[in-house]
Amino acid sequence: FLSSMISRTIGAPLDRLKMLYQVNYVGNKDTPSIRKGLADIYKKDGFKGFFKGNLINILKSAPENGIKLYIFELSKWKFQCCYGEKLSNSQLFLSGSISGIISVMTIFPLEVLKLRIATAEKGVYNGYFDAVRKIYKEPKGILNFYSGIEASIISVIPNAGLNLTVYEILKIYFSGKRTIDNGSFLSTSTLMFIGGLSALISSTVLYPFQIVQARMIMYNLKQKYYDYSNINNKYFSKFKFTKCIYSTYTKEGFKGFFKGYVPGISKIVLGNSLNFAIYENIKKILKVNHS
């Protein structure tokens, strides 16, 4: 929890900028530079604007990462009990995927709340409880808090699996050990590099799903931006998930799936580097692997 709270707070300004770019620049609108985007946030909302929605982000990400890392370690341990200490890449991937699915399904309503608060115009929501009430009053009620979960689940299987698998492979490579405590043999800087690189690889491959998820979550609030009424393609017109993909591609092309990529990936690499480094050092302090 502690590692996630620290890393998310440090990366909060880039995270909010990414979300704004994902949902507010529909069509052929080009997103401004990171410098200009951050300056616009400061001009509009002041310093506290950089952290709009960050409390929910912490409430969401702390248990999400805690659950994910706990289930990942538990899955690895189960595999090691059955198949020996040296796990294959496929077993690591499966452990990561299982941990990702469980954490996302548990915490997803907070993801919806975080995105809504961070990207809504000033005055739309008067605090967190007001946001919950208004989202619930929209069509579909409680299901609004799971809008976009299709994209999240589809992406989290390869994302969590790929991220944590690459992380474990790199730990084995740099430490020269396949033991469960191999992270304790590496320096903080090495762990940060490994965590950042693993996040960069997995998040780049699967970033388009973040666009789809964000726009599905914001659909009820920004229907004028996401007009799917003219989609006549029978393969894409049945589900909001496929409508969003089709609409994004036809209006913006392939680059539309990477809006907000630069601040988003910068935040992910920074956050993941800090998260894994703090996580491994906390494990050392608590002597988790030396009982």
C-alpha positions in Angstrom: 0.0 0.0 0.0 2.8 2.4 1.0 4.7 2.0 -2.2 1.6 2.6 -4.3 0.6 5.7 -2.4 4.0 7.3 -2.7 4.4 6.5 -6.4 0.9 7.5 -7.4 1.1 10.9 -5.7 4.4 11.8 -7.3 3.0 10.9 -10.7 -0.4 12.5 -10.2 0.1 15.6 -12.4 1.1 13.4 -15.4 -1.8 11.0 -14.7 -4.4 13.8 -14.8 -2.9 15.3 -17.9 -3.0 11.9 -19.6 -6.7 11.5 -18.8 -7.6 14.9 -20.0 -5.8 14.2 -23.3 -7.6 10.8 -23.6 -11.1 12.1 -23.3 -11.1 15.8 -24.3 -9.2 15.7 -27.6 -11.6 13.7 -29.8 -11.5 13.8 -33.6 -8.4 15.4 -35.2 -7.6 17.7 -32.3 -3.8 17.5 -31.6 -2.9 17.4 -27.9 -0.5 20.1 -26.6 2.9 19.4 -25.2 3.3 18.2 -21.7 4.7 21.6 -20.6 1.7 23.5 -22.1 -0.7 20.9 -20.8 0.6 21.2 -17.2 0.6 25.0 -17.5 -3.0 25.0 -18.6 -4.0 22.8 -15.6 -2.2 25.3 -13.3 -3.8 28.3 -15.0 -7.3 26.8 -14.6 -7.2 25.1 -11.3 -4.0 26.2 -9.5 -1.5 23.9 -7.9 -4.2 21.7 -6.4 -5.4 21.0 -10.0 -2.4 18.7 -10.4 -3.9 16.4 -7.8 -7.6 16.5 -8.7 -8.9 13.0 -8.1 -5.6 11.9 -6.5 -7.3 10.9 -3.2 -9.5 8.5 -5.1 -6.5 7.4 -7.1 -4.7 6.5 -3.8 -7.8 4.8 -2.4 -8.0 2.8 -5.6 -4.4 2.1 -6.4 -3.2 1.2 -2.9 -5.5 -1.8 -2.5 -5.3 -2.6 -6.2 -1.5 -2.9 -6.2 -1.6 -4.6 -2.8 -4.1 -7.2 -4.0 -2.2 -7.6 -7.3 1.2 -8.1 -5.8 -0.2 -10.3 -3.0 -2.0 -12.6 -5.4 1.0 -12.6 -7.7 3.3 -13.7 -4.9 0.7 -16.2 -3.7 0.3 -17.7 -7.2 4.0 -18.0 -7.7 4.2 -19.8 -4.3 1.5 -22.2 -5.3 3.2 -23.0 -8.6 6.5 -23.5 -6.8 4.9 -25.9 -4.4 3.5 -27.9 -7.3 6.3 -27.6 -9.9 9.5 -26.5 -8.0 11.2 -23.2 -7.3 12.2 -22.5 -10.9 9.1 -21.2 -12.6 8.6 -21.0 -16.4 7.8 -17.8 -18.2 4.2 -19.1 -18.9 3.7 -19.8 -15.1 4.9 -16.3 -14.3 2.6 -14.9 -17.0 -0.4 -16.8 -15.7 0.4 -15.6 -12.1 0.5 -12.0 -13.3 -2.7 -12.3 -15.3 -4.7 -13.9 -12.4 -3.5 -11.2 -10.0 -4.5 -8.5 -12.5 -8.0 -9.8 -13.1 -8.8 -10.1 -9.4 -7.5 -6.6 -8.6 -9.3 -4.9 -11.4 -12.7 -6.5 -10.8 -12.4 -5.6 -7.1 -11.4 -1.9 -7.5 -12.9 -0.9 -10.9 -15.7 1.3 -9.5 -13.1 3.6 -8.0 -11.4 3.8 -11.4 -14.6 5.1 -12.9 -14.9 7.6 -10.0 -11.3 8.8 -10.4 -11.6 9.4 -14.1 -15.0 11.2 -13.8 -13.7 13.6 -11.1 -10.3 14.2 -12.8 -11.7 15.1 -16.2 -15.1 16.6 -15.5 -15.6 20.4 -15.9 -15.4 22.5 -12.8 -18.7 22.4 -10.9 -20.1 19.2 -12.4 -19.4 17.3 -9.2 -19.4 18.8 -5.7 -17.1 16.3 -4.0 -16.8 12.5 -4.1 -20.2 11.6 -2.6 -22.0 13.9 -5.1 -20.1 12.3 -7.9 -21.2 8.8 -6.7 -24.8 10.0 -6.5 -24.9 11.6 -9.9 -23.2 8.6 -11.7 -25.7 6.3 -10.0 -28.6 8.4 -11.3 -27.5 8.0 -14.9 -29.0 5.3 -17.1 -28.1 1.8 -15.9 -27.6 2.8 -12.3 -25.0 0.7 -10.5 -23.7 -0.6 -13.9 -22.3 2.8 -14.7 -19.5 2.0 -12.2 -18.5 -0.8 -14.4 -18.6 1.0 -17.7 -15.5 0.2 -19.7 -14.6 -2.9 -17.7 -14.5 -4.9 -20.9 -11.6 -3.0 -22.1 -9.9 -3.2 -18.7 -10.3 -7.0 -18.5 -9.2 -7.6 -22.1 -6.1 -5.5 -21.5 -5.3 -6.5 -17.9 -4.7 -10.2 -18.8 -1.7 -9.5 -21.1 -0.8 -6.3 -19.3 -0.5 -7.7 -15.8 1.0 -10.9 -17.1 3.5 -9.2 -19.4 4.4 -6.5 -16.9 5.1 -8.8 -14.0 6.6 -11.5 -16.2 9.1 -9.1 -17.7 9.8 -7.7 -14.2 10.6 -11.2 -12.9 12.7 -12.2 -16.0 14.7 -9.0 -15.6 15.2 -9.6 -11.8 16.5 -13.1 -12.6 18.8 -11.7 -15.3 20.3 -8.9 -13.2 20.5 -10.9 -9.9 21.6 -14.2 -11.5 19.2 -16.0 -9.2 15.8 -17.7 -9.6 15.0 -17.7 -5.9 11.9 -16.0 -4.5 14.0 -13.4 -2.8 16.1 -12.5 -5.8 15.0 -8.8 -5.6 16.8 -8.4 -2.3 20.1 -8.9 -4.1 19.6 -5.9 -6.4 20.1 -2.2 -5.7 17.3 0.4 -5.6 18.4 2.0 -8.9 18.4 -1.4 -10.6 14.9 -2.2 -9.3 13.7 1.1 -10.5 15.2 0.5 -13.9 13.6 -3.0 -14.1 10.2 -1.8 -12.9 10.2 1.1 -15.4 11.3 -1.0 -18.3 8.7 -3.7 -17.6 6.0 -1.0 -17.4 7.2 0.6 -20.6 7.0 -2.6 -22.6 3.6 -3.8 -21.4 1.9 -0.4 -21.3 3.0 0.6 -24.8 1.6 -2.5 -26.3 -1.7 -2.2 -24.6 -2.2 1.6 -24.4 -5.1 1.7 -26.9 -7.3 -0.2 -24.4 -6.8 2.7 -22.0 -8.2 5.1 -24.6 -11.2 2.8 -25.1 -11.8 2.4 -21.4 -11.6 6.1 -20.6 -14.0 7.1 -23.3 -16.5 4.4 -22.4 -16.4 5.6 -18.8 -17.0 9.2 -19.9 -19.6 8.4 -22.5 -22.7 9.6 -20.4 -21.0 12.8 -19.5 -19.6 13.6 -23.0 -22.0 12.1 -25.5 -21.6 15.0 -27.9 -18.0 14.0 -28.3 -18.7 10.3 -28.6 -21.6 10.1 -31.1 -22.0 6.4 -32.2 -25.4 6.9 -33.9 -23.9 6.8 -37.4 -22.1 3.5 -37.1 -23.8 1.1 -39.5 -21.1 -1.5 -39.6 -22.8 -4.7 -38.4 -19.6 -6.0 -36.8 -19.1 -2.9 -34.6 -22.6 -1.6 -34.0 -23.8 -4.1 -31.3 -21.6 -3.2 -28.3 -20.4 0.1 -26.9 -16.9 -1.4 -26.7 -16.7 -2.1 -30.4 -18.5 1.2 -31.2 -15.8 3.1 -29.3 -13.0 1.3 -31.2 -14.7 1.9 -34.6 -15.5 5.5 -33.9 -12.0 6.3 -32.6 -10.3 4.7 -35.6 -12.6 6.3 -38.3 -12.4 9.8 -36.8 -8.8 9.8 -35.6 -7.0 7.0 -37.3 -4.5 4.8 -35.5 -2.9 7.7 -33.7 -6.2 8.3 -31.9 -5.5 5.2 -29.8 -2.3 6.9 -28.5 -3.6 10.3 -27.3 -2.0 11.2 -24.0 0.6 8.5 -24.5 3.6 10.7 -23.7 2.4 11.9 -20.2 0.7 8.6 -19.6 3.8 6.5 -20.3 6.0 8.9 -18.5 3.8 8.6 -15.4 3.6 4.8 -15.7 7.3 4.3 -16.0 8.0 6.7 -13.1 5.3 5.3 -11.0 6.2 1.6 -11.7 9.9 2.3 -11.1 9.1 3.8 -7.7 6.5 1.3 -6.9 8.6 -1.8 -7.4 11.7 -0.2 -5.8 9.8 0.8 -2.7 8.0 -2.6 -2.7 11.2 -4.6 -2.7 12.8 -2.4 -0.1 9.8 -2.7 2.2 10.1 -6.5 1.8 13.8 -6.2 2.9 12.8 -4.0 5.9 10.0 -6.4 7.0 12.2 -9.4 6.2 9.3 -10.9 4.2 11.4 -13.6 2.6 13.6 -14.5 5.6 11.1 -15.9 8.0 
